[in-house]
Amino acid sequence: MKSTTEPFKVTCKLLDGRVNTADGLFFLDSILYHAWFLKYAPGVISGTEREENCRLHFGLPLKQLSSNRYSASCGFYHDYGVQIEYWNKRPDWGKEIDYLDGGGKINSSSGTMRAYRMPQVIHTVGDIEFYGYGTISKIKDLLSYIPAVGKKPAAGWGAVAQWIVEPWPEDWSTWGKYGLMRPIPLDENIGHDLSGYVKRDCAIRPPAWKSCNQMPCYVPKVTA
């Protein structure tokens, strides 16, 4: 049976509302991209397999536009406050390699014997809303593989209590309730005046960390 694509809304309910993010942007297409590899090619995520060696056909259950980006918005939420928290790493006393430097002393400036105390920008937020156009049943399935959003989830930040995916009457993946709903390249015309939005380099497709996916964009205001 052929899958049906339609407008949808995703609500991400967090366990305690604390998320680790410096720029405040959460991309639904990037979340689904990560989920696809968790389901179909987990070795790429764990580092035991290279992405280019994955022989499966990659595809997200989202409408793909002519500009080679997906019909998926950023996450929108109410930001209750920002604070600095830390993640700590103790020396790995169980490691035998690189205990000693060239002079026979313990090397505590690098490697497994170095201790870290790293500051992180933590936002306390309400439910995160995403909008898009795609196949709801497949999106629900992929999101079931995502236990957290944001950076450093192993430290407890960004833990997800529930994903809710529901049909929506309109496609708000690009323009909707909050105005601009996702980064748009400066040279792309979406039929709305974007002159009041911040301009900066931003990813327009996953994976967001690849420089080839980044370009100067108008960026939405995602917080209330």
N, CA, C and O of each residue as an XYZ file, in Angstrom:
896
protein
N       0.843     -1.192      0.000
C       0.000      0.000      0.000
C       0.884      1.250      0.000
O       1.860      1.329      0.746
N       0.536      2.214     -0.837
C       1.339      3.414     -0.963
C       1.182      4.296      0.264
O       0.067      4.503      0.744
N       2.293      4.816      0.773
C       2.257      5.688      1.950
C       1.671      7.047      1.569
O       1.910      7.552      0.472
N       0.906      7.627      2.486
C       0.289      8.923      2.264
C       1.096     10.002      2.962
O       1.437      9.877      4.138
N       1.398     11.060      2.229
C       2.073     12.200      2.839
C       1.057     13.290      3.120
O       0.117     13.492      2.351
N       1.252     13.989      4.227
C       0.312     15.028      4.646
C       1.003     15.960      5.638
O       2.042     15.611      6.198
N       0.429     17.147      5.860
C       0.994     18.048      6.869
C       0.860     17.427      8.264
O      -0.104     16.717      8.550
N       1.841     17.706      9.123
C       1.805     17.144     10.473
C       2.436     18.113     11.468
O       3.131     19.060     11.103
N       2.166     17.836     12.729
C       2.799     18.552     13.841
C       3.452     17.527     14.749
O       2.866     16.483     15.039
N       4.666     17.823     15.198
C       5.361     16.983     16.186
C       5.541     17.800     17.459
O       6.007     18.939     17.418
N       5.166     17.206     18.589
C       5.399     17.832     19.890
C       6.387     16.976     20.665
O       6.158     15.789     20.894
N       7.484     17.595     21.062
C       8.502     16.911     21.872
C       8.321     17.343     23.317
O       8.553     18.504     23.657
N       7.906     16.412     24.167
C       7.742     16.687     25.594
C       8.989     16.208     26.329
O       9.305     15.018     26.316
N       9.691     17.130     26.965
C      10.933     16.802     27.639
C      10.684     16.337     29.066
O       9.663     16.659     29.675
N      11.642     15.569     29.588
C      11.502     15.012     30.929
C      11.564     16.101     31.993
O      10.712     16.145     32.880
N      12.572     16.988     31.915
C      12.671     18.074     32.895
C      12.858     19.442     32.252
O      13.018     20.437     32.960
N      12.842     19.512     30.919
C      12.896     20.796     30.225
C      14.288     21.347     29.987
O      14.417     22.381     29.333
N      15.340     20.706     30.488
C      16.702     21.240     30.319
C      17.324     20.664     29.048
O      17.426     19.449     28.880
N      17.739     21.577     28.153
C      18.389     21.145     26.920
C      19.720     21.877     26.752
O      19.866     23.038     27.134
N      20.675     21.172     26.177
C      22.010     21.713     25.954
C      22.094     22.200     24.512
O      22.177     21.396     23.583
N      22.071     23.516     24.329
C      22.166     24.089     22.988
C      22.730     25.497     23.072
O      22.287     26.300     23.893
N      23.703     25.795     22.229
C      24.307     27.130     22.237
C      23.499     28.107     21.400
O      23.348     29.268     21.780
N      22.965     27.644     20.240
C      22.250     28.562     19.355
C      20.735     28.453     19.460
O      20.020     29.264     18.871
N      20.227     27.461     20.204
C      18.789     27.337     20.402
C      18.035     26.689     19.260
O      16.807     26.610     19.308
N      18.730     26.221     18.231
C      18.062     25.652     17.060
C      18.009     24.123     17.134
O      19.011     23.461     17.403
N      16.813     23.586     16.889
C      16.629     22.144     16.770
C      15.988     21.887     15.401
O      14.975     22.500     15.065
N      16.577     20.983     14.616
C      16.111     20.723     13.255
C      15.426     19.360     13.202
O      16.040     18.341     13.519
N      14.155     19.340     12.803
C      13.444     18.066     12.717
C      14.073     17.141     11.690
O      14.181     15.939     11.931
N      14.495     17.682     10.537
C      15.098     16.807      9.527
C      16.403     16.191     10.027
O      16.717     15.050      9.689
N      17.170     16.941     10.836
C      18.410     16.388     11.396
C      18.117     15.311     12.440
O      18.830     14.311     12.525
N      17.069     15.518     13.229
C      16.672     14.511     14.220
C      16.265     13.218     13.512
O      16.668     12.131     13.927
N      15.472     13.330     12.453
C      15.038     12.153     11.704
C      16.207     11.497     10.964
O      16.242     10.275     10.818
N      17.154     12.302     10.502
C      18.358     11.778      9.859
C      19.124     10.884     10.839
O      19.532      9.777     10.488
N      19.314     11.366     12.059
C      20.002     10.586     13.094
C      19.211      9.316     13.405
O      19.791      8.242     13.569
N      17.889      9.443     13.486
C      17.043      8.286     13.799
C      17.130      7.223     12.701
O      17.115      6.027     12.991
N      17.223      7.663     11.430
C      17.309      6.697     10.330
C      18.542      5.818     10.487
O      18.470      4.604     10.298
N      19.667      6.423     10.829
C      20.889      5.636     11.001
C      20.818      4.765     12.253
O      21.344      3.651     12.262
N      20.178      5.258     13.301
C      20.011      4.423     14.492
C      19.212      3.167     14.170
O      19.485      2.098     14.716
N      18.225      3.292     13.283
C      17.383      2.139     12.944
C      18.042      1.229     11.916
O      18.090      0.014     12.109
N      18.551      1.802     10.825
C      18.982      0.998      9.691
C      20.492      0.772      9.610
O      20.932     -0.217      9.023
N      21.284      1.662     10.183
C      22.745      1.525     10.104
C      23.376      1.990     11.414
O      24.128      2.964     11.419
N      23.087      1.315     12.518
C      23.603      1.763     13.826
C      25.114      1.776     13.907
O      25.677      2.480     14.745
N      25.792      1.006     13.048
C      27.250      1.003     13.061
C      27.832      2.348     12.676
O      28.928      2.695     13.115
N      27.110      3.117     11.855
C      27.576      4.458     11.482
C      27.569      5.366     12.711
O      28.476      6.179     12.889
N      26.559      5.231     13.550
C      26.451      6.046     14.765
C      27.503      5.634     15.788
O      28.104      6.492     16.434
N      27.734      4.332     15.944
C      28.694      3.847     16.941
C      30.136      4.018     16.479
O      31.059      3.939     17.290
N      30.339      4.251     15.188
C      31.690      4.445     14.672
C      32.344      3.193     14.140
O      33.512      3.223     13.754
N      31.608      2.080     14.112
C      32.181      0.830     13.612
C      32.008      0.676     12.102
O      32.565     -0.245     11.505
N      31.241      1.572     11.485
C      30.993      1.514     10.045
C      31.022      2.931      9.480
O      30.538      3.862     10.123
N      31.579      3.103      8.292
C      31.633      4.407      7.647
C      30.353      4.651      6.853
O      29.814      3.739      6.225
N      29.872      5.903      6.891
C      28.619      6.234      6.217
C      28.673      5.912      4.728
O      27.699      5.414      4.164
N      29.809      6.193      4.087
C      29.915      5.964      2.650
C      29.907      4.476      2.299
O      29.681      4.118      1.143
N      30.152      3.603      3.287
C      30.115      2.163      3.041
C      28.742      1.551      3.278
O      28.535      0.360      3.042
N      27.802      2.375      3.748
C      26.445      1.884      4.003
C      25.745      1.672      2.656
O      25.599      2.618      1.882
N      25.316      0.451      2.373
C      24.755      0.115      1.066
C      23.239      0.273      1.021
O      22.637      0.035     -0.025
N      22.611      0.662      2.111
C      21.175      0.871      2.116
C      20.829      2.192      1.437
O      21.601      3.149      1.494
N      19.671      2.236      0.800
C      19.226      3.480      0.165
C      18.680      4.412      1.236
O      17.718      4.079      1.928
N      19.302      5.584      1.369
C      18.882      6.536      2.386
C      17.658      7.328      1.907
O      17.585      7.744      0.751
N      16.707      7.523      2.815
C      15.539      8.339      2.495
C      14.744      8.648      3.741
O      14.470      7.759      4.547
N      14.370      9.908      3.905
C      13.545     10.319      5.032
C      12.082     10.404      4.604
O      11.799     10.717      3.447
N      11.158     10.135      5.505
C       9.725     10.182      5.159
C       9.185     11.609      5.152
O       8.146     11.897      5.748
N       9.903     12.492      4.472
C       9.537     13.897      4.354
C       9.498     14.293      2.888
O      10.263     13.772      2.076
N       8.611     15.211      2.555
C       8.581     15.750      1.200
C       9.883     16.492      0.931
O      10.312     17.317      1.737
N      10.505     16.197     -0.200
C      11.758     16.862     -0.556
C      11.481     17.919     -1.615
O      10.852     17.636     -2.635
N      11.952     19.137     -1.369
C      11.689     20.259     -2.242
C      12.744     20.367     -3.338
O      13.797     19.733     -3.268
N      12.448     21.178     -4.351
C      13.353     21.306     -5.488
C      14.708     21.886     -5.086
O      15.709     21.660     -5.766
N      14.737     22.631     -3.983
C      15.993     23.213     -3.508
C      16.831     22.206     -2.723
O      17.837     22.566     -2.112
N      16.401     20.926     -2.746
C      17.128     19.834     -2.100
C      17.125     19.963     -0.576
O      18.065     19.539      0.097
N      16.059     20.551     -0.046
C      15.850     20.540      1.397
C      14.518     19.877      1.683
O      13.690     19.704      0.788
N      14.317     19.504      2.953
C      13.117     18.776      3.335
C      12.040     19.718      3.882
O      12.336     20.800      4.389
N      10.779     19.274      3.765
C       9.654     20.026      4.331
C       9.574     19.737      5.825
O       8.768     18.921      6.272
N      10.420     20.417      6.585
C      10.474     20.220      8.031
C      10.947     21.517      8.681
O      11.915     22.130      8.229
N      10.268     21.924      9.730
C      10.586     23.190     10.398
C      11.647     23.001     11.468
O      12.062     21.884     11.775
N      12.071     24.120     12.024
C      12.839     24.103     13.272
C      11.881     23.840     14.432
O      10.664     23.805     14.250
N      12.441     23.655     15.621
C      11.634     23.523     16.814
C      11.351     24.881     17.441
O      12.245     25.719     17.554
N      10.101     25.095     17.851
C       9.684     26.349     18.496
C       9.237     26.041     19.919
O       8.580     25.031     20.173
N       9.607     26.935     20.851
C       9.358     26.645     22.263
C       9.407     27.925     23.092
O       9.903     28.957     22.641
N       8.879     27.834     24.322
C       9.008     28.929     25.283
C      10.273     28.689     26.107
O      10.460     27.617     26.681
N      11.137     29.705     26.154
C      12.402     29.598     26.889
C      12.237     30.269     28.245
O      12.033     31.480     28.327
N      12.327     29.468     29.316
C      12.114     29.986     30.671
C      13.389     30.531     31.308
O      13.326     31.168     32.359
N      14.525     30.296     30.697
C      15.764     30.807     31.273
C      16.974     30.051     30.783
O      16.870     28.930     30.284
N      18.132     30.685     30.932
C      19.398     30.106     30.491
C      20.372     30.118     31.662
O      20.447     31.100     32.401
N      21.112     29.035     31.831
C      22.124     28.986     32.873
C      23.326     28.185     32.369
O      23.232     27.451     31.385
N      24.432     28.337     33.047
C      25.639     27.582     32.729
C      25.738     26.386     33.676
O      25.731     26.549     34.896
N      25.829     25.200     33.110
C      26.080     23.996     33.880
C      27.357     23.347     33.321
O      27.903     23.808     32.319
N      27.815     22.306     33.959
C      29.111     21.722     33.581
C      29.003     20.214     33.414
O      28.235     19.543     34.103
N      29.792     19.703     32.480
C      30.019     18.265     32.476
C      31.469     18.033     32.850
O      32.358     18.779     32.441
N      31.695     16.990     33.631
C      33.019     16.705     34.181
C      33.512     15.345     33.695
O      32.735     14.405     33.531
N      34.801     15.268     33.472
C      35.428     14.001     33.117
C      36.628     13.775     34.020
O      37.552     14.588     34.068
N      36.600     12.671     34.724
C      37.723     12.316     35.584
C      38.785     11.562     34.792
O      38.481     10.978     33.752
N      40.031     11.570     35.271
C      41.063     10.743     34.616
C      40.639      9.284     34.572
O      40.023      8.779     35.511
N      40.968      8.618     33.490
C      40.617      7.211     33.324
C      41.728      6.352     33.924
O      42.678      5.965     33.243
N      41.585      6.071     35.204
C      42.652      5.350     35.906
C      42.773      3.906     35.424
O      43.780      3.251     35.693
N      41.766      3.404     34.720
C      41.818      2.026     34.246
C      42.616      1.848     32.965
O      42.841      0.719     32.527
N      43.040      2.931     32.370
C      43.800      2.843     31.125
C      45.300      2.730     31.432
O      45.818      3.435     32.299
N      45.973      1.859     30.729
C      47.411      1.728     30.915
C      48.182      2.559     29.899
O      49.322      2.955     30.143
N      47.544      2.821     28.745
C      48.242      3.569     27.707
C      48.272      5.047     28.070
O      47.328      5.553     28.677
N      49.309      5.723     27.719
C      49.531      7.166     27.855
C      49.464      7.643     29.299
O      49.146      8.805     29.551
N      49.768      6.739     30.275
C      49.897      7.168     31.672
C      51.086      8.103     31.838
O      51.030      9.094     32.565
N      52.160      7.756     31.141
C      53.405      8.461     31.369
C      53.799      9.288     30.151
O      53.566      8.902     29.006
N      54.406     10.440     30.438
C      54.955     11.226     29.341
C      56.390     10.762     29.066
O      56.837      9.759     29.621
N      57.094     11.480     28.224
C      58.435     11.045     27.842
C      59.413     10.982     29.004
O      60.411     10.265     28.928
N      59.148     11.722     30.084
C      60.072     11.735     31.207
C      59.715     10.754     32.299
O      60.328     10.769     33.367
N      58.729      9.893     32.052
C      58.344      8.898     33.047
C      57.384      9.418     34.093
O      57.202      8.782     35.131
N      56.756     10.576     33.840
C      55.774     11.126     34.776
C      54.371     10.984     34.201
O      54.194     10.868     32.988
N      53.366     10.993     35.096
C      51.967     10.949     34.638
C      51.654     12.214     33.862
O      51.880     13.321     34.352
N      51.143     12.056     32.673
C      50.790     13.184     31.814
C      49.321     13.553     32.049
O      48.423     12.867     31.561
N      49.081     14.624     32.788
C      47.710     15.030     33.115
C      47.215     16.182     32.242
O      46.140     16.729     32.485
N      47.993     16.548     31.232
C      47.605     17.683     30.391
C      46.844     17.269     29.133
O      46.268     18.121     28.456
N      46.833     15.970     28.809
C      46.135     15.506     27.620
C      45.837     14.022     27.751
O      46.357     13.345     28.638
N      44.996     13.528     26.859
C      44.714     12.103     26.815
C      43.814     11.640     27.946
O      43.065     12.422     28.532
N      43.907     10.332     28.240
C      42.986      9.722     29.199
C      43.206     10.201     30.631
O      42.322     10.042     31.472
N      44.358     10.779     30.921
C      44.654     11.196     32.288
C      44.316     12.664     32.547
O      44.562     13.171     33.642
N      43.762     13.343     31.558
C      43.379     14.740     31.765
C      41.955     14.820     32.314
O      41.062     14.116     31.841
N      41.750     15.668     33.300
C      40.418     15.916     33.850
C      39.821     17.141     33.151
O      40.529     18.096     32.832
N      38.501     17.094     32.919
C      37.813     18.188     32.245
C      36.669     18.715     33.113
O      36.011     17.959     33.828
N      36.452     20.014     33.034
C      35.249     20.637     33.594
C      34.787     21.662     32.554
O      35.313     22.772     32.488
N      33.800     21.275     31.746
C      33.425     22.036     30.563
C      32.096     22.759     30.769
O      31.085     22.118     31.059
N      32.083     24.079     30.625
C      30.825     24.828     30.752
C      29.907     24.581     29.563
O      30.369     24.476     28.427
N      28.619     24.491     29.825
C      27.619     24.254     28.794
C      26.460     25.245     28.954
O      26.066     25.579     30.072
N      25.924     25.707     27.825
C      24.772     26.616     27.854
C      23.495     25.771     27.908
O      23.181     25.050     26.961
N      22.766     25.867     29.016
C      21.580     25.048     29.236
C      20.332     25.933     29.267
O      20.242     26.871     30.059
N      19.370     25.618     28.391
C      18.090     26.312     28.361
C      17.039     25.449     29.057
O      17.018     24.229     28.895
N      16.174     26.092     29.826
C      15.011     25.405     30.385
C      13.803     25.803     29.551
O      13.419     26.973     29.527
N      13.200     24.829     28.862
C      12.184     25.136     27.853
C      10.913     24.325     28.094
O      10.911     23.335     28.826
N       9.821     24.782     27.449
C       8.577     24.026     27.439
C       8.579     23.012     26.312
O       9.639     22.655     25.799
N       7.399     22.544     25.923
C       7.298     21.601     24.813
C       7.895     22.223     23.550
O       7.746     23.422     23.311
N       8.566     21.408     22.752
C       9.153     21.873     21.493
C       8.234     21.442     20.356
O       7.925     20.259     20.218
N       7.795     22.403     19.540
C       6.888     22.126     18.430
C       7.644     22.126     17.101
O       8.459     23.009     16.835
N       7.359     21.119     16.276
C       7.884     21.046     14.918
C       6.709     20.866     13.957
O       5.660     20.337     14.327
N       6.907     21.316     12.714
C       5.876     21.140     11.688
C       6.541     20.646     10.408
O       7.711     20.932     10.153
N       5.785     19.903      9.612
C       6.352     19.397      8.384
C       5.320     18.783      7.476
O       4.116     18.896      7.703
N       5.815     18.124      6.436
C       4.953     17.447      5.458
C       5.615     16.123      5.122
O       6.722     16.087      4.585
N       4.921     15.026      5.444
C       5.524     13.730      5.214
C       4.605     12.597      5.593
O       3.389     12.776      5.660
N       5.170     11.429      5.843
C       4.410     10.225      6.175
C       4.396     10.045      7.692
O       5.421      9.716      8.291
N       3.258     10.255      8.299
C       3.159     10.304      9.761
C       3.578      8.992     10.410
O       4.304      9.005     11.404
N       3.136      7.858      9.868
C       3.443      6.570     10.508
C       4.944      6.315     10.545
O       5.458      5.794     11.534
N       5.650      6.677      9.478
C       7.097      6.462      9.424
C       7.841      7.443     10.328
O       8.871      7.103     10.909
N       7.315      8.655     10.441
C       7.934      9.645     11.326
C       7.798      9.207     12.779
O       8.743      9.336     13.558
N       6.635      8.693     13.147
C       6.437      8.162     14.502
C       7.445      7.058     14.796
O       8.043      7.016     15.871
N       7.623      6.171     13.830
C       8.540      5.050     14.012
C       9.973      5.537     14.221
O      10.654      5.073     15.135
N      10.435      6.465     13.387
C      11.809      6.957     13.518
C      12.011      7.701     14.827
O      13.049      7.539     15.469
N      11.049      8.509     15.238
C      11.209      9.274     16.479
C      11.262      8.367     17.711
O      11.769      8.772     18.757
N      10.745      7.157     17.592
C      10.819      6.224     18.731
C      12.263      5.815     19.035
O      12.537      5.257     20.098
N      13.188      6.090     18.107
C      14.605      5.782     18.307
C      15.369      6.945     18.948
O      16.562      6.821     19.224
N      14.695      8.069     19.187
C      15.369      9.262     19.691
C      15.000      9.493     21.158
O      13.881      9.917     21.445
N      15.917      9.223     22.093
C      15.621      9.386     23.520
C      15.900     10.785     24.053
O      15.509     11.108     25.174
N      16.584     11.633     23.248
C      16.981     12.957     23.756
C      17.262     13.886     22.585
O      17.532     13.434     21.473
N      17.198     15.186     22.844
C      17.551     16.197     21.842
C      18.628     17.108     22.414
O      18.787     17.198     23.631
N      19.364     17.780     21.541
C      20.439     18.660     21.986
C      21.737     17.913     22.195
O      21.847     16.727     21.886
N      22.723     18.625     22.727
C      24.057     18.066     22.915
C      24.206     17.385     24.278
O      23.457     17.657     25.216
N      25.179     16.508     24.356
C      25.548     15.797     25.588
C      24.359     15.130     26.293
O      24.174     15.332     27.494
N      23.551     14.340     25.572
C      22.416     13.679     26.238
C      22.840     12.684     27.310
O      22.072     12.410     28.232
N      24.066     12.132     27.202
C      24.533     11.171     28.204
C      24.669     11.805     29.583
O      24.664     11.105     30.596
N      24.792     13.135     29.621
C      24.870     13.839     30.898
C      23.488     14.126     31.482
O      23.378     14.689     32.571
N      22.425     13.737     30.756
C      21.061     13.903     31.257
C      20.290     15.050     30.646
O      19.099     15.205     30.917
N      20.943     15.857     29.826
C      20.258     16.994     29.218
C      19.432     16.540     28.015
O      19.823     15.635     27.278
N      18.272     17.196     27.834
C      17.449     16.968     26.649
C      16.677     15.669     26.624
O      16.209     15.264     25.560
N      16.524     14.991     27.770
C      15.822     13.704     27.792
C      14.358     13.890     27.384
O      13.668     14.775     27.890
N      13.899     13.043     26.462
C      12.540     13.132     25.935
C      11.610     12.197     26.714
O      11.895     11.011     26.879
N      10.496     12.756     27.188
C       9.490     11.936     27.865
C       8.513     11.328     26.863
O       8.051     10.201     27.042
N       8.199     12.089     25.794
C       7.198     11.611     24.823
C       7.304     12.399     23.513
O       7.525     13.610     23.507
N       7.139     11.673     22.414
C       6.968     12.286     21.093
C       5.509     12.146     20.686
O       4.956     11.048     20.749
N       4.880     13.232     20.272
C       3.499     13.198     19.781
C       3.495     13.677     18.336
O       3.932     14.792     18.050
N       3.004     12.842     17.426
C       2.915     13.192     16.008
C       1.453     13.140     15.599
O       0.789     12.124     15.804
N       0.948     14.215     15.026
C      -0.467     14.292     14.676
C      -0.659     15.032     13.357
O       0.162     15.876     12.998
N      -1.733     14.727     12.634
C      -2.028     15.466     11.398
C      -2.267     16.938     11.710
O      -2.701     17.292     12.806
N      -1.975     17.788     10.729
C      -2.156     19.229     10.890
C      -2.853     19.762      9.642
O      -2.599     19.268      8.543
N      -3.726     20.756      9.787
C      -4.504     21.223      8.621
C      -3.690     21.939      7.559
O      -4.128     22.017      6.411
N      -2.511     22.470      7.901
C      -1.712     23.232      6.944
C      -0.250     22.808      7.013
O       0.219     22.281      8.022
N       0.449     23.051      5.925
C       1.889     22.795      5.876
C       2.616     24.030      6.390
O       2.708     25.039      5.691
N       3.137     23.948      7.623
C       3.868     25.051      8.240
C       5.368     24.781      8.258
O       6.076     25.315      9.111
N       5.855     23.981      7.355
C       7.274     23.613      7.385
C       8.186     24.776      7.017
O       9.341     24.804      7.443
N       7.691     25.746      6.228
C       8.512     26.887      5.819
C       7.986     28.199      6.385
O       8.762     29.015      6.883
N       6.695     28.405      6.313
C       6.070     29.628      6.826
C       4.781     29.252      7.543
O       3.991     28.467      7.018
N       4.553     29.808      8.752
C       3.360     29.421      9.486
C       3.072     30.323     10.663
O       3.261     31.538     10.594
N       2.613     29.724     11.739
C       2.151     30.439     12.932
C       3.190     31.410     13.468
O       2.838     32.504     13.911
N       4.441     31.039     13.437
C       5.511     31.868     14.009
C       6.280     32.662     12.945
O       7.367     33.170     13.216
N       5.721     32.767     11.746
C       6.425     33.445     10.658
C       7.347     32.471      9.950
O       6.932     31.376      9.572
N       8.603     32.871      9.772
C       9.594     31.975      9.165
C       9.810     30.774     10.074
O      10.068     30.933     11.267
N       9.706     29.571      9.514
C       9.711     28.358     10.330
C      11.001     27.543     10.221
O      11.178     26.561     10.941
N      11.897     27.948      9.325
C      13.158     27.221      9.179
C      14.155     28.125      8.462
O      13.736     29.089      7.822
N      15.458     27.854      8.542
C      16.434     28.667      7.795
C      16.177     28.604      6.296
O      15.915     27.539      5.738
N      16.256     29.763      5.659
C      16.037     29.868      4.219
C      17.235     30.584      3.593
O      17.621     31.651      4.069
N      17.838     30.018      2.528
C      18.958     30.691      1.857
C      18.576     32.103      1.429
O      17.430     32.362      1.062
N      19.544     33.008      1.479
C      19.283     34.415      1.180
C      18.747     34.615     -0.235
O      17.995     35.557     -0.486
N      19.128     33.738     -1.158
C      18.708     33.927     -2.546
C      17.415     33.186     -2.897
O      17.015     33.166     -4.061
N      16.753     32.574     -1.900
C      15.521     31.832     -2.176
C      14.303     32.705     -1.874
O      14.237     33.338     -0.821
N      13.358     32.737     -2.780
C      12.134     33.534     -2.618
C      10.988     32.632     -2.174
O      10.566     31.747     -2.918
N      10.484     32.857     -0.957
C       9.359     32.058     -0.464
C       8.066     32.864     -0.439
O       7.057     32.408      0.100
N       8.094     34.075     -1.027
C       6.886     34.889     -1.122
C       6.567     35.705      0.112
O       5.450     36.203      0.250
N       7.527     35.851      1.013
C       7.334     36.646      2.234
C       8.552     37.539      2.435
O       9.659     37.214      2.004
N       8.325     38.678      3.100
C       9.416     39.606      3.389
C      10.236     39.079      4.566
O       9.724     38.962      5.679
N      11.495     38.766      4.324
C      12.365     38.191      5.357
C      13.421     39.183      5.842
O      14.352     38.799      6.551
N      13.286     40.437      5.470
C      14.328     41.420      5.771
C      14.522     41.645      7.266
O      15.589     42.100      7.677
N      13.531     41.342      8.082
C      13.657     41.560      9.517
C      14.293     40.410     10.284
O      14.457     40.489     11.501
N      14.652     39.344      9.579
C      15.221     38.177     10.251
C      16.747     38.240     10.270
O      17.371     38.865      9.413
N      17.328     37.580     11.267
C      18.785     37.515     11.401
C      19.372     36.744     10.218
O      18.797     35.755      9.763
N      20.514     37.204      9.730
C      21.237     36.517      8.656
C      22.503     35.895      9.227
O      23.289     36.576      9.884
N      22.700     34.626      8.983
C      23.950     33.970      9.379
C      24.066     32.641      8.665
O      23.095     32.138      8.099
N      25.266     32.073      8.697
C      25.468     30.755      8.100
C      24.693     29.717      8.892
O      24.743     29.694     10.122
N      23.977     28.859      8.179
C      23.158     27.846      8.849
C      22.974     26.669      7.902
O      23.076     26.821      6.685
N      22.702     25.498      8.464
C      22.468     24.306      7.648
C      21.045     24.328      7.093
O      20.105     24.719      7.783
N      20.901     23.903      5.834
C      19.567     23.813      5.241
C      19.131     22.366      5.023
O      17.996     22.117      4.617
N      20.024     21.413      5.290
C      19.686     20.002      5.174
C      20.617     19.215      6.095
O      21.693     19.704      6.442
N      20.227     18.023      6.491
C      21.112     17.216      7.328
C      22.173     16.507      6.495
O      21.983     16.291      5.298
N      23.303     16.142      7.131
C      23.673     16.474      8.513
C      24.131     17.925      8.624
O      24.855     18.433      7.767
N      23.694     18.580      9.699
C      23.905     20.018      9.847
C      25.375     20.386     10.023
O      25.759     21.523      9.751
N      26.205     19.442     10.476
C      27.609     19.766     10.758
C      28.474     19.802      9.489
O      29.596     20.307      9.529
N      27.976     19.281      8.378
C      28.771     19.282      7.143
C      28.763     20.668      6.518
O      27.702     21.262      6.329
N      29.937     21.179      6.199
C      30.046     22.532      5.654
C      29.334     22.669      4.316
O      28.864     23.756      3.980
N      29.244     21.583      3.542
C      28.584     21.648      2.239
C      27.078     21.860      2.369
O      26.422     22.241      1.399
N      26.529     21.620      3.551
C      25.096     21.823      3.786
C      24.797     23.171      4.429
O      23.641     23.471      4.730
N      25.823     23.981      4.639
C      25.658     25.271      5.286
C      25.824     26.409      4.282
O      26.632     26.330      3.357
N      25.051     27.455      4.482
C      25.117     28.628      3.611
C      24.491     29.816      4.317
O      23.799     29.632      5.318
N      24.714     31.045      3.821
C      24.078     32.217      4.441
C      22.553     32.110      4.341
O      22.002     31.891      3.262
N      21.884     32.270      5.485
C      20.434     32.075      5.542
C      19.755     33.169      6.365
O      20.383     33.840      7.183
N      18.463     33.324      6.123
C      17.597     34.000      7.083
C      17.213     32.949      8.128
O      16.815     31.836      7.785
N      17.337     33.317      9.410
C      17.125     32.335     10.489
C      15.912     32.743     11.323
O      15.804     33.903     11.720
N      14.997     31.808     11.596
C      13.799     32.155     12.362
C      14.091     32.430     13.826
O      15.109     31.995     14.365
N      13.181     33.158     14.460
C      13.229     33.336     15.915
C      12.396     32.218     16.522
O      11.180     32.173     16.332
N      13.043     31.318     17.250
C      12.380     30.089     17.669
C      11.874     30.114     19.109
O      11.201     29.175     19.534
N      12.179     31.159     19.864
C      11.793     31.203     21.275
C      10.727     32.260     21.523
O      10.614     33.250     20.799
N       9.947     32.015     22.576
C       8.921     32.985     22.997
C       9.237     33.483     24.380
O       8.500     34.306     24.923
